[in-house]
Amino acid sequence: MISDQQIETIRQQLSQQLSEIQQRLEQDDHLIKDKSELGDDVDRANQEESQQLQLNRRQHDLAHVKSIKDALRRIEDKDYGFCEACGEDISAARLNARPESRYCIDCQDYRERKNSQYA
């Protein structure tokens, strides 16, 4: 079982991560809007590739924001640290490594194996 003090430390870390990601997303919004059209085909191709990489990172960041907000909600609701599949405690080591974890390691492994069968 994870202590209240550990949960508070994790809450602060999650809040800090959330703030950093949201700032990066705002900066990316300005960069995307400020880009001007470049002249030749090579420049346009490079710009398109760069924009695709930014969009991929943005999608990842938005998903991470969602998982962080969900973890913060679970902390607020006093549901943090319990596996959503089996209801058992998620180990402190797992929560320290991945504070937004929703599943214990066994249930996460099962989910990943199950999903890989259908991929």
N, C-alpha and C positions, 0 to 999 in steps of 0.2 A: 504494500500500500504506500502510496506517495503522500508525503506530509503536506500540511497546509502551507508551510514555508516554501517547500519545493514548488508547489503549485503557484504560489505568488511570484516566485522567481521566473517560472515558465511564462506566466501571464505577462510579466514585464518584457521578457524576450520576444514573445509573440507580438505584443504591442509595438515594440521597436521595429521588428521585421515588417509589420504591416505599414508603419509609417514610411520606412525606406522604400518599400515596393511602390506605395502610392505616389511618393515623390518621383520615383523613376518613371512611372506611368505618365505623370503630368509632364515631365521633361520630354518624354518620347512624343507625346501629343504635340508639343510645340515644335519639335524637330520635324515631324511628319508634315505639319502645316506650313513650315517655313521653307521646305525644299522647293527649289525652282527647277524648271525643266532644263536639262542639259542638251547640248547640241548634237553630238554624233551618236551613232548606234551603240558603240562600245560604252560610252558614258551612260546612256539610257539603260543598257543591260546591267551595268554595274549598279546603277541606282535602283533598278527593279530588284536585283538580288539582295541589296542592302535592305530595301523595304520589306522583302519577304522574311529576312532574318529578324527584323524588328517586329514584324507581325507575329512570327512564331514565338519570340521572347515575350511579347505582349500577352499572347494566349496563355503561355505558361504562367506568367505573373498574375493574370486574372484568376486562373485556377488556384494558384497559391494563396491569393487574397481570400478567395472563398473558403479554402480549408483553414486558414488562420482565423477568419471571422467565426467559422463553425466551432473551432477549438475554444475561442474566447467565449462564445455563447455557452458551450458545455461547462466551462469554468464557472461562469456566472450562474448557471442552473444547478451547479453542484453535481453534474454528471461526468465531469472530467476524470479520466484515468480508468474508465471502465470500457471494456470491449463492447462494441455495438452488436456483435454477433452472439457471443456467449455470455456476456455480462460479467466475466471475470476481470480482475485487476489487470491493467496493462503495466508491464514492469517499468520501474523507474528508469532503468537503463534505456529502454525503448523510448520513453517519453522525453528523456534528456537528448537522445539522438534525433528523434522526430517528434517534436512537441505537439504537432497537429494530428498524430496518429489516432485513428478511430478504432483500430482492431489490435488485439494482442498478436504476438508474433505467429502463433499457431493458426489463428483464423486468417491472418493476412497471407500466410503461406498457402493455405487452402484456397483462398480467393484467387491468388495468382496462378496456382496450378490449374484451377477450374477454368479461368479465363484463357490460359495458354492452350488449353485443349480445343477451344472454339476459334482460335486465331488462325 
